[in-house]
Amino acid sequence: MPVVTASSKGQIVIPKEVREKLGITPGKKVLFRIVDNHAEITPLPDDPIKALRGVLKGGASLAKELLRERAKDKEIDEKYPL
């Protein structure tokens, strides 16, 4: 892995092989995070909404859970009318 030197302004150049592997192109936004005692660079998606599409697919359906709760409430209301 290449070693780089920070400028007097704290700027560094991301080596070409790293930019290519991560898909970092001119104008691309990246996220810098401090993890323990090192920094992580993560390229951000160009379209974050498109990137997150389908993330919750296959999980529990909130609509189905809500319908189940309403059915339970209805049973209780019918069993104990006001």
C-alpha contacts under 8 A as a table, 3 or more apart, distances in Angstrom:
res1	aa1	res2	aa2	distance
2	P	15	P	7.08
4	V	12	I	6.78
4	V	13	V	6.97
4	V	14	I	7.87
4	V	15	P	7.89
5	T	12	I	6.42
6	A	9	K	7.63
6	A	10	G	5.25
6	A	11	Q	5.34
6	A	12	I	4.87
7	S	10	G	5.08
7	S	11	Q	5.15
7	S	12	I	6.49
8	S	11	Q	7.37
14	I	18	V	6.61
14	I	19	R	6.39
15	P	18	V	5.40
15	P	19	R	6.31
16	K	19	R	5.06
16	K	20	E	6.07
17	E	20	E	5.19
17	E	21	K	6.13
18	V	21	K	5.12
18	V	22	L	6.10
19	R	22	L	5.25
19	R	23	G	5.75
19	R	24	I	4.76
19	R	25	T	7.10
20	E	23	G	5.02
20	E	24	I	6.32
20	E	25	T	7.93
21	K	24	I	7.90
22	L	42	T	7.97
22	L	43	P	6.86
23	G	43	P	7.50
24	I	28	K	5.88
24	I	30	V	8.00
24	I	43	P	6.60
25	T	28	K	5.43
28	K	43	P	7.27
28	K	44	L	7.49
28	K	46	D	7.56
29	K	43	P	6.19
29	K	44	L	5.65
29	K	45	P	7.95
29	K	46	D	7.99
30	V	41	I	6.44
30	V	42	T	5.46
30	V	43	P	4.21
30	V	44	L	5.26
31	L	40	E	7.85
31	L	41	I	5.64
31	L	42	T	5.03
31	L	43	P	6.16
31	L	44	L	6.55
32	F	39	A	6.58
32	F	40	E	5.62
32	F	41	I	4.81
32	F	42	T	6.60
33	R	39	A	5.49
33	R	40	E	5.15
33	R	41	I	6.71
34	I	37	N	6.95
34	I	38	H	5.81
34	I	39	A	4.52
34	I	40	E	6.36
35	V	38	H	5.49
35	V	39	A	5.91
35	V	40	E	6.93
44	L	48	P	7.68
45	P	48	P	5.41
45	P	51	A	6.52
47	D	50	K	5.45
47	D	51	A	6.24
48	P	51	A	4.93
48	P	52	L	6.24
49	I	52	L	5.27
49	I	53	R	6.34
50	K	53	R	5.20
52	L	55	V	5.55
54	G	57	K	4.99
56	L	59	G	5.63
60	A	65	E	7.93
61	S	64	K	5.31
61	S	65	E	6.37
62	L	65	E	5.05
62	L	66	L	6.12
63	A	66	L	5.08
63	A	67	L	6.25
64	K	67	L	5.09
64	K	68	R	6.24
65	E	68	R	5.06
65	E	69	E	6.28
66	L	69	E	5.12
66	L	70	R	6.19
67	L	70	R	5.06
67	L	71	A	6.16
68	R	71	A	5.11
68	R	72	K	6.33
69	E	72	K	5.11
69	E	73	D	6.19
70	R	73	D	4.97
70	R	74	K	6.08
71	A	74	K	5.02
71	A	75	E	6.28
72	K	75	E	5.12
72	K	76	I	6.31
73	D	76	I	5.13
73	D	77	D	6.13
74	K	77	D	5.01
74	K	78	E	6.11
75	E	78	E	5.16
75	E	79	K	6.06
76	I	79	K	5.04
76	I	80	Y	5.95
77	D	80	Y	5.20
77	D	81	P	5.38
77	D	82	L	7.88
78	E	81	P	5.60
